[in-house]
Amino acid sequence: MSIDKLLKDRGHQVDEEEGKRLLDISTNGASPKKHFAAATNAAKAAESTLWLFLLCLASVLMTVGNKYVMKQWNYANTVTLLQNGTAVIYLLSGYRFGFLEMKSFTWQQWKIFAVSAFLLAMQILTSLKALPLVAIATVVAFRNMCTVVIAVVDYFFYGTKFSLRQIFALGLTSIGMIIYTCQDINFNFTGYMWLVGNSLATILNTFWNKVFITKYTRELKIQTSYGVSLIQQVETLPIVFVLAIANNEGSSLSEIASLTFVTKIMLIATCAGGVLIGIAYPKCYSLFSGTSVIVAGTANKAVSILLGMYLFGTILTPIQIIGLLVCISGSLWYAVEGKVNR
């Protein structure tokens, strides 16, 4: 064999070894297939983190953001009109361009969901009216207490059975609520009355939806959840429009120009937040287990409470904090047990 051929073969060997060395460096010693799998997992982790953040952002906007807007621009009906109007535009756009599935609409559907639309409007309005008057922690405590009332009604009227752990969790939620409200140094009678109205609307809407929305979307499959949401949102608009006129909110839109820049941005953000939360929850349920989403929702409540305390100077006594923690823990325990027992 000639010297030239030997040198040539040696050169090929060196090139091959160098190529393998560079490939090992670029993949940290792993094969290209493993490297691709690692990159895919990293992309999924990034997507999951993003949607958890967006869910948190939407949840905070709909509590802290709404409280901020209502303290600066106290027109609950007009705010609801803007927020629900934004949701209607999004849903109609989704239907028109085909990225949201909806089935054909019938007059019967519009009649059935008119009741839930009215109750939904009352939920939103009473919440907005209460937010400037009470602490965000109080709103969270009342919403957790709704879970207890709904469970009691489920037991006595629908024959729903609960495990011993669920019963203890409901008891824990109730005890925490009693401790919190009895020691509430931010108590406002009007605010509490709005929250009672909000709780009543929430409970009634829960059972109305349990009967009809479940029937239409899951059993008969006459309409999709997006279609039902569009019907409800559209039907809330004339309700809040009439209420806006009845409450002399005609000048509210002309006052927008005089709002501070931050308030305007926050108002726009809450309109977007209503749409975002409707997107983020289904997406999170597709990426995580139901229990994980429940835990994330509870964490979002804690973020809203802490941020609200910072922004609005809300003070809670140590006993209030204990009561709130007990209430939230009980509600979380009940929700997690509900998922486990399914």
C-alpha positions as CSV (number, residue, x, y, z in Angstrom):
1,M,0.0,0.0,0.0
2,S,1.3,3.4,-0.9
3,I,2.2,6.1,1.6
4,D,-0.4,8.4,-0.1
5,K,-3.2,5.9,0.4
6,L,-2.3,5.3,4.0
7,L,-2.4,9.1,4.7
8,K,-5.7,9.4,2.9
9,D,-7.3,6.5,4.9
10,R,-5.9,8.0,8.1
11,G,-7.4,11.4,7.2
12,H,-10.8,9.8,6.7
13,Q,-10.6,8.1,10.1
14,V,-9.6,11.4,11.8
15,D,-12.6,13.2,10.1
16,E,-15.0,10.5,11.3
17,E,-13.7,10.6,14.8
18,E,-13.9,14.4,14.9
19,G,-17.4,14.3,13.6
20,K,-18.5,11.9,16.3
21,R,-16.7,14.0,18.9
22,L,-18.6,17.2,17.8
23,L,-21.9,15.3,17.7
24,D,-21.3,14.1,21.3
25,I,-20.6,17.7,22.4
26,S,-23.7,19.1,20.7
27,T,-25.9,16.4,22.3
28,N,-24.1,16.1,25.6
29,G,-23.2,12.5,24.8
30,A,-26.8,11.5,24.0
31,S,-28.0,10.1,20.7
32,P,-29.9,12.4,18.3
33,K,-33.1,10.6,19.1
34,K,-32.7,11.2,22.9
35,H,-31.7,14.8,22.2
36,F,-34.9,15.3,20.2
37,A,-37.0,13.7,23.0
38,A,-35.3,16.0,25.5
39,A,-36.0,19.1,23.3
40,T,-39.7,18.0,22.9
41,N,-40.1,17.6,26.7
42,A,-38.5,21.0,27.3
43,A,-41.0,22.5,24.8
44,K,-43.9,20.8,26.5
45,A,-42.7,22.1,29.9
46,A,-42.4,25.6,28.5
47,E,-46.0,25.4,27.1
48,S,-47.4,24.1,30.4
49,T,-45.6,26.9,32.3
50,L,-47.0,29.5,29.9
51,W,-50.6,28.3,30.3
52,L,-50.3,28.1,34.1
53,F,-49.1,31.7,34.0
54,L,-51.9,32.8,31.7
55,L,-54.4,31.2,33.9
56,C,-53.0,33.0,36.9
57,L,-52.9,36.3,35.1
58,A,-56.5,35.9,34.0
59,S,-57.7,35.0,37.5
60,V,-55.8,37.9,39.0
61,L,-57.2,40.3,36.4
62,M,-60.8,39.2,37.2
63,T,-60.4,39.9,40.9
64,V,-57.7,42.4,41.5
65,G,-58.2,44.1,38.1
66,N,-61.9,44.4,38.6
67,K,-61.5,45.8,42.1
68,Y,-59.1,48.4,40.8
69,V,-61.4,49.4,38.0
70,M,-64.5,49.6,40.2
71,K,-62.8,51.7,42.8
72,Q,-61.9,54.2,40.0
73,W,-64.9,53.9,37.7
74,N,-67.9,52.6,39.7
75,Y,-70.2,51.6,36.8
76,A,-70.8,47.9,37.2
77,N,-73.3,47.5,34.4
78,T,-71.2,49.3,31.9
79,V,-68.1,47.3,32.9
80,T,-70.1,44.1,32.4
81,L,-71.4,45.3,29.1
82,L,-67.8,45.9,27.9
83,Q,-66.4,42.6,29.2
84,N,-69.3,40.4,28.0
85,G,-69.3,42.3,24.7
86,T,-65.6,41.5,24.2
87,A,-66.4,37.8,24.9
88,V,-69.2,37.8,22.3
89,I,-66.9,39.3,19.7
90,Y,-64.3,36.6,20.4
91,L,-66.9,33.8,20.3
92,L,-68.5,35.1,17.1
93,S,-65.0,35.4,15.5
94,G,-64.1,31.9,16.5
95,Y,-67.4,30.6,15.0
96,R,-67.0,32.6,11.8
97,F,-63.4,31.6,11.2
98,G,-63.8,28.0,12.3
99,F,-61.5,27.7,15.3
100,L,-64.4,27.3,17.8
101,E,-66.9,24.5,17.3
102,M,-70.6,25.4,17.6
103,K,-73.7,23.6,16.3
104,S,-76.8,25.1,14.8
105,F,-78.8,27.4,17.1
106,T,-82.5,26.9,17.8
107,W,-85.1,29.1,19.4
108,Q,-85.5,26.4,22.2
109,Q,-81.8,26.8,23.2
110,W,-82.2,30.6,23.5
111,K,-85.2,30.2,25.7
112,I,-83.6,27.6,28.0
113,F,-80.4,29.5,28.5
114,A,-82.1,32.8,29.1
115,V,-82.4,31.9,32.7
116,S,-78.7,31.0,33.1
117,A,-77.9,34.2,31.2
118,F,-79.8,36.2,33.8
119,L,-78.2,34.4,36.7
120,L,-74.7,34.9,35.1
121,A,-75.4,38.6,34.7
122,M,-76.4,38.8,38.4
123,Q,-73.2,36.9,39.4
124,I,-71.0,39.3,37.6
125,L,-72.8,42.5,38.7
126,T,-73.0,41.5,42.4
127,S,-69.4,40.6,42.4
128,L,-68.4,43.9,40.8
129,K,-70.5,45.9,43.3
130,A,-69.0,44.0,46.2
131,L,-65.3,44.3,45.2
132,P,-64.8,48.0,46.1
133,L,-66.4,47.5,49.5
134,V,-64.8,44.3,50.8
135,A,-61.4,42.6,50.9
136,I,-60.6,40.2,48.1
137,A,-60.1,37.6,50.8
138,T,-63.7,38.0,51.8
139,V,-64.8,37.4,48.2
140,V,-62.7,34.2,48.1
141,A,-64.2,33.0,51.5
142,F,-67.8,33.5,50.2
143,R,-67.0,31.6,47.0
144,N,-65.6,28.7,49.0
145,M,-68.7,28.7,51.2
146,C,-70.9,28.4,48.1
147,T,-69.2,25.0,47.6
148,V,-70.5,23.9,51.0
149,V,-74.1,25.0,50.2
150,I,-74.1,23.4,46.8
151,A,-72.9,20.1,48.4
152,V,-75.7,20.2,51.0
153,V,-78.3,20.8,48.3
154,D,-76.8,18.0,46.2
155,Y,-77.1,15.6,49.2
156,F,-80.7,16.4,50.2
157,F,-82.2,17.0,46.8
158,Y,-80.1,15.0,44.3
159,G,-79.1,12.1,46.6
160,T,-75.3,12.7,46.0
161,K,-73.1,10.6,48.3
162,F,-70.0,12.0,49.9
163,S,-67.0,10.2,51.4
164,L,-66.1,10.8,55.0
165,R,-63.1,12.9,53.9
166,Q,-65.3,15.1,51.8
167,I,-67.6,15.7,54.7
168,F,-64.7,16.6,56.9
169,A,-63.4,18.9,54.2
170,L,-66.8,20.7,54.0
171,G,-66.8,21.1,57.7
172,L,-63.3,22.5,57.7
173,T,-64.4,25.0,55.0
174,S,-67.4,26.1,57.1
175,I,-65.3,26.5,60.3
176,G,-62.8,28.6,58.5
177,M,-65.5,30.8,57.0
178,I,-67.1,31.4,60.4
179,I,-63.7,32.3,62.0
180,Y,-62.9,34.7,59.1
181,T,-66.2,36.5,59.0
182,C,-66.5,36.8,62.8
183,Q,-63.2,38.6,62.9
184,D,-63.4,40.6,59.7
185,I,-62.1,44.1,60.5
186,N,-62.9,45.2,57.0
187,F,-66.6,44.3,57.4
188,N,-69.0,46.4,55.2
189,F,-72.7,45.6,55.5
190,T,-73.5,46.6,51.9
191,G,-70.5,44.7,50.6
192,Y,-71.6,41.6,52.5
193,M,-75.2,41.9,51.1
194,W,-73.8,42.1,47.6
195,L,-71.8,38.9,48.3
196,V,-74.9,37.2,49.6
197,G,-76.7,38.0,46.4
198,N,-73.6,36.8,44.5
199,S,-73.6,33.5,46.4
200,L,-77.4,33.0,45.7
201,A,-77.0,33.7,42.0
202,T,-74.0,31.3,41.9
203,I,-75.8,28.5,43.6
204,L,-78.9,28.8,41.5
205,N,-76.9,29.0,38.3
206,T,-74.9,26.0,39.3
207,F,-78.0,23.8,39.5
208,W,-79.7,25.3,36.5
209,N,-76.5,24.5,34.5
210,K,-76.2,21.1,36.0
211,V,-79.6,20.2,34.7
212,F,-79.7,21.9,31.3
213,I,-76.1,22.5,30.1
214,T,-75.2,19.0,31.0
215,K,-78.2,17.7,29.2
216,Y,-77.6,19.8,26.0
217,T,-73.8,19.5,25.8
218,R,-73.1,16.0,27.2
219,E,-76.2,13.9,27.0
220,L,-78.1,15.1,23.9
221,K,-75.1,16.8,22.4
222,I,-77.4,19.4,20.8
223,Q,-74.9,22.2,21.4
224,T,-71.2,22.6,22.3
225,S,-69.9,24.4,25.4
226,Y,-68.8,27.3,23.1
227,G,-72.2,27.5,21.6
228,V,-73.9,27.6,25.0
229,S,-71.4,30.3,26.2
230,L,-72.2,32.4,23.1
231,I,-75.9,32.2,23.8
232,Q,-75.4,33.1,27.5
233,Q,-73.1,36.0,26.8
234,V,-75.3,37.5,24.1
235,E,-78.4,37.2,26.3
236,T,-76.6,39.1,29.1
237,L,-76.0,42.1,27.0
238,P,-79.7,43.5,26.8
239,I,-80.0,42.7,30.6
240,V,-77.0,44.8,31.6
241,F,-77.8,47.5,29.0
242,V,-81.3,48.0,30.5
243,L,-79.8,48.0,34.0
244,A,-77.2,50.5,33.0
245,I,-79.9,52.9,31.8
246,A,-82.0,52.3,34.9
247,N,-79.0,53.2,37.1
248,N,-78.2,56.4,35.1
249,E,-74.9,55.1,33.7
250,G,-75.4,56.9,30.4
251,S,-72.6,59.3,31.1
252,S,-70.1,56.5,32.0
253,L,-68.6,56.2,28.5
254,S,-68.0,59.9,28.2
255,E,-66.1,59.7,31.5
256,I,-63.6,57.1,30.1
257,A,-61.5,59.9,28.6
258,S,-60.9,61.4,32.0
259,L,-59.7,58.1,33.5
260,T,-56.0,57.7,34.3
261,F,-53.9,55.8,31.8
262,V,-53.5,52.9,34.3
263,T,-57.2,52.6,34.8
264,K,-57.9,52.6,31.0
265,I,-55.2,49.8,30.6
266,M,-56.7,47.9,33.5
267,L,-60.2,48.2,32.0
268,I,-59.0,46.8,28.7
269,A,-57.0,44.1,30.5
270,T,-60.1,42.9,32.4
271,C,-62.1,42.7,29.1
272,A,-59.3,40.5,27.7
273,G,-59.0,38.6,31.0
274,G,-62.6,37.4,30.7
275,V,-61.8,35.9,27.3
276,L,-58.4,34.6,28.5
277,I,-59.8,32.7,31.5
278,G,-62.3,31.0,29.2
279,I,-59.4,29.8,27.0
280,A,-56.9,29.0,29.7
281,Y,-59.0,26.7,31.9
282,P,-59.8,24.2,29.1
283,K,-56.2,24.3,27.9
284,C,-54.9,23.6,31.4
285,Y,-57.3,20.7,31.8
286,S,-55.9,19.3,28.6
287,L,-52.3,19.6,29.8
288,F,-52.6,18.7,33.5
289,S,-54.7,16.4,35.7
290,G,-57.9,17.9,37.1
291,T,-56.4,17.9,40.6
292,S,-53.4,19.9,39.4
293,V,-55.7,22.5,37.9
294,I,-57.6,22.7,41.2
295,V,-54.4,23.3,43.1
296,A,-53.4,25.9,40.5
297,G,-56.7,27.7,40.9
298,T,-56.3,27.7,44.7
299,A,-52.8,29.2,44.3
300,N,-54.2,31.9,42.0
301,K,-56.7,32.8,44.8
302,A,-53.7,33.2,47.2
303,V,-51.9,35.4,44.7
304,S,-55.0,37.6,44.3
305,I,-55.4,38.0,48.0
306,L,-51.7,38.9,48.6
307,L,-51.6,41.3,45.6
308,G,-54.9,42.9,46.8
309,M,-53.5,43.4,50.2
310,Y,-50.4,45.1,48.7
311,L,-52.2,47.3,46.2
312,F,-55.2,48.3,48.3
313,G,-53.6,48.4,51.7
314,T,-55.9,45.7,53.1
315,I,-55.1,44.5,56.6
316,L,-56.0,41.1,57.9
317,T,-55.7,40.1,61.6
318,P,-53.8,36.9,62.5
319,I,-57.1,35.2,63.4
320,Q,-58.6,36.2,60.0
321,I,-55.6,34.8,58.2
322,I,-56.0,31.5,60.2
323,G,-59.7,31.4,59.3
324,L,-59.0,32.1,55.6
325,L,-56.3,29.4,55.5
326,V,-58.6,26.9,57.1
327,C,-61.4,27.8,54.7
328,I,-59.2,27.6,51.6
329,S,-57.6,24.4,52.7
330,G,-61.0,22.8,53.3
331,S,-62.3,23.8,49.9
332,L,-59.1,22.5,48.2
333,W,-59.3,19.2,50.1
334,Y,-62.9,18.8,49.1
335,A,-62.2,19.5,45.4
336,V,-59.2,17.1,45.4
337,E,-61.2,14.3,47.1
338,G,-64.0,14.9,44.5
339,K,-61.5,14.2,41.7
340,V,-60.0,11.2,43.4
341,N,-63.4,9.5,44.1
342,R,-64.6,9.9,40.5
